[in-house]
Amino acid sequence: VQLVESGGGLVQPGGSLRLSCAASGFTFRNYDVKWNRQAPGKERELVASSTSIGGRTNYADSVKGRFTISRDNFKNTVYLQMNNLKPEDTAVYSCNAKQEWPPRDYWGKGTLVTVSS
C-alpha cells in the first residue's frame, strides 16, 4: 500500500501549484480522501476532503475559493489545485485515504510547499 505525493515546491505569493497523490495497493475508489497540511511549529490541519460516494467535497475556511480537491478513480489519484497562494499556506501537504469498514487508514509522506517572494 502506498500514497505518494508530488507537485510541491517554491512559489511566489499569488501563484499556483497542483499537488498529486498517487495511490496503489488498495481499492482507491472505496476510500474517502483528504489533503492535510502541517506548517512548522503548528498542528496538522485538514485542508480539503472528498468522499468515496458522490465525491462530496469540503474545505477549510482558510482555503475556500482558492483550493480545489478532485479525484480520478481510474488513475487512483487525488489532486489539490492551489491558486492565489499565500505565505501562510507554506506547509508539508500530505494525503490520507480512509475506509470505515473494514477500517483502513493510509497516509503519504508529504510534499513541501513554500510560498515566498
N, C-alpha and C positions, 0 to 999 in steps of 0.2 A: 504494500500500500504506500502510495506516495502522493504528496501535494507539492508541486514545485512552482514557486512564484518567479516572475520575471517582469522586466519593464521599468524597474526603479532607476533612479539616477538623480543628477543635479539639474534643476530647472529654475529659471528666474521667476520671480513673482508675476502672476498673471498668465503664466504658461500652462501647458497641458502635458499630461502623461497618461498612458494607458497601461495598466497592470494586467498581467495574465496569471492564472493559476491553473496548471495542468494537472489533472487527476489521473491516477492509474491504480489498478489493483482492486477496485470495488465498483459497484453499480452506481455511478455518479448521479444518474437521473433520480434515484430514490432518496437523495440527501438534500437537506436544506444547506445552503452555503452562505458564508458570511466573510466579509472583509473586516479585519480589526487592525488597529494600529497602536503602537506604543512609542511615545516620544521620550527622550532622555529625561530621567527623573520623574516620570509620570506613570500612572497606572494604564494598563491596556484598556482601550475603549472600542466599542462596536461602532463601525463606520457605516456599513450597509449590509443588507441581507436579502436573500432570495429564496423563496420556499420551493420545495420539490414539486408540490402540487399547485398548479396555477401560476407559478412563477411570481408570486406576490413579492413586492419589494418594499423595503423600509430603510430609512436613512436617519443618521444622527442629525440633529438640528444644525450643527456646525457645518455640514456639507450639503444640505438640501439645496437643490438648484445648481450645484456645481459638480457633483459626482453622480455617476450612473453605474449601477451594477447590472450586468447581463450575464447570461449563461448560454452555452451551446452544448446541449446534451449529446449531440453527435460527436463533437470533438472532446467531450469530457473536460470542458474548460469554463472557468468563470473569469469575467473581466471586470475591471474597475476603471472607467473613464473618468479622469480627474481634470477639470477645467478651472480656470481662474484660480490657480494655486496660490496659497498664501504662506508666508514663513511659518505660521503656526500649524501648517499641515506636515511639517517635517517630522518624520517618524519612520519606524520599521513597520511595514504593512505585511500582514500575514493573512492567509486564507484558512478557513475552517469548514469542514464538511461534517454534518451531524445527522444521524438517523435515530429516531426514537425507539424503534423496535425492529429487530434486536438492537439494543443500544450500541452505537458506534460513534466515535468522536475522533476525527483526524485533523492534524494541524500541519501546515507547512512551516518552513524555517524562516520565511520572511524575505522581503526585499526593501532596501533602504531608499527612501525618497527624501531628498534635501531640496528645500525651496529657499534660495538665497540669491542675492544680486552680487 
